[in-house]
Amino acid sequence: MALFKPASTAWLLAHELRLAWRGAMSGRKGSAVGSLIALAVAGVALLALGLLLGLGLRGREIPIQPLTIVIVALALAVILTLMLSTTLAGAADALYVRGDLDLLFSSPLSPRKVLFVRALGLGVSALFWFLIPAVLLLTPSIVLGHPAWAGVFVVLIAAALTATGVGLLLAMVLFALIGPRRTRTVAQIMAALIGAAFFLGSQYRTLMGDKASESLFARIALDAREGRLQPPPLADLPLRAALGQPLPLLALVAVGVAIFLLAAWTLGRRFADATAATQGAETRKAAVGPGRAFAAGAFRATLRKELRLMGRDAALLSQVLLRVLYMLPLALVLARNAADQPAWMLAGGAAGVAFLAGQVAGSLIWITVSAEDTPDLLALSPTPVSVLNRAKLTAALIPVALLLVVPVAILAWFQPLAGFWTALGSGLTAWAAGMIGVWRQKPGKRADFRRRRGSSFLAALGEVVVTMLLSAATALAVAGWLTWAALPLIVAVALLMALRRTEEQIAAALRAAAVG
């Protein structure tokens, strides 16, 4: 077809979407066929739900009133933030990590066309996860008497264009300020913050308590009924556009297209020039920059190396940061309960803190031990393997210790004994998960951490069971039942002894894995 002839915009866009699909499917067990089957099942469920929704709303209209205006505006804001988190991280990958812009810019293709298609690919990728569910949910309602509701699809397209443009602009600003290497790290962290903000918002009832949250929502509903709820100017545009009114729909589309074109065309060439210039500058800087003295001793040198690699790993930082943010609701609940509740009421929260500490430690120890980039070099070094493993374990536990500071400090302030047991149990859980990672290490690629950690099934199962047992022991200790806490502790120690390997056994297992 002429539409998809080589070097055309459609041909380039199809290539971008193909790469996006491969990236989404890579690292998953099974083939893309399994993912397609899962998506098909979810699609059928959404279509059935949409049919029920269409039958229930048949003959009914959505009123344009303050409450519905606020609800739709907030929903669009949430969708925009989630799209922005996707496009922000995707922009860093597409414009820097893939590293193919130099090759494309040296081809007969126009650099502006390349950047335009790449930006459009980001927008389509962000739109896909919202447009397809919307189509399945709303198509029955559209067929059953609400054709104007097709405006929702156009609103989502405008939102995707807006989010893509803003994500590209933010990536460009970061690129100019801090360079391409740090841009990806910051972009991943910002994406994690935006995504976690939605999670924290969904935990409002947990954070504020049922009484406070119910009173807030009841007050909003009361203000809406009595006419005191007055949305700001233009807040009704999303609702009117979603209901198919032409002028609001045109306004939203115009804003989205303008922001997208500003990012992809007006700033596109400048971004391409900045990419080439900054890559050259950073290469020269790396070549002539001042050297740093080695740390004294193999332990300190290995520890510093592992911590520095963690600091450079954008995917690792974003996932650890997400777990930190997910711990905030738990910490706030503990703070609220610790002030006026007995210690045994804090047992569940303490177990959650300990379990999360073990999970983070297990992830980090896989990064430092199994995903070592130079295992052959370390194997030939004169430093004993035990020293290297201790340094790697310490590097994995330091972020966990920082992660535990806030919840443990809150508990210790109100309930010192509960804080002590939580700190002890969390530290023991993290150490146990780390030791399992050392004993049952399995070589893998560091990049696999972004999608799925590659440890062995036995190590993963043992880590989960031991972590759960030690979390249960922590909860029982916080509740004051020390005798009962000894039971899961003994079982966990027995499992650790069963999973333990000597240095000779670890080396033999690694050699067997390499041969196999």
Secondary structure as the mmCIF struct_conf table of DSSP 4:
data_model
#
loop_
_struct_conf.conf_type_id
_struct_conf.id
_struct_conf.beg_label_comp_id
_struct_conf.beg_label_asym_id
_struct_conf.beg_label_seq_id
_struct_conf.end_label_comp_id
_struct_conf.end_label_asym_id
_struct_conf.end_label_seq_id
HELX_RH_3T_P HELX_RH_3T_P1 ALA A 2 PHE A 4
TURN_TY1_P TURN_TY1_P1 PRO A 6 ALA A 7
BEND BEND1 SER A 8 SER A 8
HELX_RH_AL_P HELX_RH_AL_P1 THR A 9 MET A 25
TURN_TY1_P TURN_TY1_P2 SER A 26 GLY A 27
BEND BEND2 LYS A 29 GLY A 30
HELX_RH_AL_P HELX_RH_AL_P2 ALA A 32 GLY A 56
TURN_TY1_P TURN_TY1_P3 LEU A 57 GLY A 59
BEND BEND3 GLN A 65 GLN A 65
HELX_RH_AL_P HELX_RH_AL_P3 PRO A 66 ALA A 92
HELX_RH_PI_P HELX_RH_PI_P1 ASP A 93 VAL A 97
BEND BEND4 ARG A 98 ARG A 98
HELX_RH_AL_P HELX_RH_AL_P4 LEU A 101 PHE A 105
TURN_TY1_P TURN_TY1_P4 SER A 106 SER A 106
BEND BEND5 SER A 107 LEU A 109
HELX_RH_AL_P HELX_RH_AL_P5 PRO A 111 VAL A 143
TURN_TY1_P TURN_TY1_P5 LEU A 144 GLY A 145
HELX_RH_3T_P HELX_RH_3T_P2 PRO A 147 ALA A 150
HELX_RH_AL_P HELX_RH_AL_P6 GLY A 151 ILE A 178
HELX_RH_AL_P HELX_RH_AL_P7 PRO A 180 SER A 202
TURN_TY1_P TURN_TY1_P6 GLN A 203 GLN A 203
HELX_RH_AL_P HELX_RH_AL_P8 TYR A 204 MET A 208
HELX_RH_AL_P HELX_RH_AL_P9 ASP A 210 ARG A 225
TURN_TY1_P TURN_TY1_P7 GLU A 226 GLY A 227
HELX_LH_PP_P HELX_LH_PP_P1 PRO A 231 PRO A 232
TURN_TY1_P TURN_TY1_P8 PRO A 233 ASP A 236
HELX_RH_AL_P HELX_RH_AL_P10 LEU A 237 ALA A 242
TURN_TY1_P TURN_TY1_P9 LEU A 243 GLY A 244
HELX_RH_AL_P HELX_RH_AL_P11 PRO A 246 LEU A 261
HELX_RH_PI_P HELX_RH_PI_P2 LEU A 262 THR A 266
TURN_TY1_P TURN_TY1_P10 LEU A 267 LEU A 267
HELX_RH_AL_P HELX_RH_AL_P12 GLY A 268 VAL A 288
BEND BEND6 GLY A 289 GLY A 289
HELX_LH_PP_P HELX_LH_PP_P2 PRO A 290 GLY A 291
HELX_LH_PP_P HELX_LH_PP_P3 ALA A 293 ALA A 295
BEND BEND7 ALA A 296 GLY A 297
HELX_RH_AL_P HELX_RH_AL_P13 ALA A 298 ARG A 312
HELX_RH_AL_P HELX_RH_AL_P14 ALA A 314 ALA A 338
TURN_TY1_P TURN_TY1_P11 ALA A 339 ASP A 340
BEND BEND8 GLN A 341 GLN A 341
HELX_RH_3T_P HELX_RH_3T_P3 ALA A 343 LEU A 346
HELX_RH_AL_P HELX_RH_AL_P15 ALA A 347 ILE A 365
HELX_RH_PI_P HELX_RH_PI_P3 TRP A 366 SER A 370
TURN_TY1_P TURN_TY1_P12 ALA A 371 ALA A 371
BEND BEND9 ASP A 373 ASP A 373
HELX_RH_AL_P HELX_RH_AL_P16 PRO A 375 LEU A 380
BEND BEND10 SER A 381 THR A 383
HELX_RH_AL_P HELX_RH_AL_P17 VAL A 385 PHE A 414
HELX_RH_AL_P HELX_RH_AL_P18 PRO A 416 TRP A 439
TURN_TY1_P TURN_TY1_P13 ARG A 440 ARG A 440
HELX_RH_3T_P HELX_RH_3T_P4 ARG A 446 ARG A 450
TURN_TY1_P TURN_TY1_P14 ARG A 451 ARG A 451
HELX_RH_AL_P HELX_RH_AL_P19 PHE A 457 VAL A 478
TURN_TY1_P TURN_TY1_P15 ALA A 479 GLY A 480
HELX_RH_AL_P HELX_RH_AL_P20 LEU A 482 LEU A 499
HELX_RH_AL_P HELX_RH_AL_P21 GLU A 503 VAL A 515
#
